[in-house]
Amino acid sequence: MKKIGRGLNKNILVLITGTFVSQLVPFLVAPILTRLFSPEDFGTFGLYFSISMIISVFITGRYEMAIMLPRNHKDAANLVAVSFIITTVICALLFLVVLLFKHPVAILFKSPDIENWLFLLPVTMFAIGTYQALNYWNNRKEKYQRLAISRVTRSVNTSGWSIVFGFATLKKGGLILGDCIGQLAASAFLFFRTWKEDGHYRKEISRPIMLEQAKRYSHFPKFNVLSGLFEKMSGQMPVLLLAHWFGDAITGFFSFSQRIISAPSAIIARAFGDVFRQKATIEFQEKGNCQVLFRKTFIQLFVMSSIPFIGFYFIAPDLFAFIFGAKWRIAGEYSQIMTPMFFMQFVVSPLSNMFLVAEKQIIDLFLQIGLLLAVLASFLYGYNVYKDPEKCLIFFTFAYSAKYSVELYLSYQYSRGKK
């Protein structure tokens, strides 16, 4: 157990170091971006990003989440191939959908600036699908340094190109194009590095084995696509509803607050989650439980996040106004409202990998359905009663925090090996 604990700390340190660098870059350039791009520009990007995150649920059929589970690399390599094939097919279909429906989508969300930029969706989604499959493969092979570098690659390219496009007065879609290039750069890096070391596994890939593994893990597309869809819709619904009800500016303030606070904390939590998932899978297969590892990870997450989140709550509006400019104080106020949710997300999200490790996808599906209904109800109530985006976010934060509490309890029960 001590060996596993040391491995856990070492691997988390590698991923967090890469994550810290990857998040330091966009944080440092954020004051530049807020002066190059308006809240409306961030709102257009936020809408595009939300649409891409919802589509990302389908992009691999969720088979990438099963790559960690086979006992031998041969079966896992065939699951990677299955993920690539599904990604390619869906991106081709997505291009046709964009061609036919880009104008109605722009009208629905009252964002005419987004219409032609929707053509980048198939490219972005191909990059995301490729990265997701290779991320799980490299996680399986414990290539944490490679994963860390890939995240830095994405961050540097996204931030750098966004600044270039901002100075080039390509403001309406500059953030979207910068994000797309960042996704492509990270996927290309991970692909070529993985191919160089593990390319020989292509000889192990065959149609019969792909079909066999697709059937063996068919519960992932059956249940995880739906649960993932509900989860993404719950997380991205604020952007979609704010865009429809309050316009690009309010959407921009909300999107920027998430970009600065939620994204960095979520990526650091994902570093813990990547390592926890790999170690928990091994322990669960060998011992039938991983509750000691669960408790250790929980304590680490809770201790390292408590003081930063408490401190941030009290200074968020002033901090945003000072760093990013006075007009961004509203984004700081939104961040302050959602701080309890960000804290819960940071602690619980890595540990919720127990739903995958214990293969409890059906329970996760019901949990995500409940979350979606709660989020929708909170926004409808906040809008219909108060017509106030802040009130909507207060109820939204409460709904999400309640979901994380239930998720934490269930995850711990699964770590004990209980049915």
Order of alpha helices (4+ residues) and beta strands (2+ residues): alpha-alpha-alpha-alpha-alpha-alpha-alpha-alpha-alpha-alpha-alpha-alpha-alpha-alpha-alpha
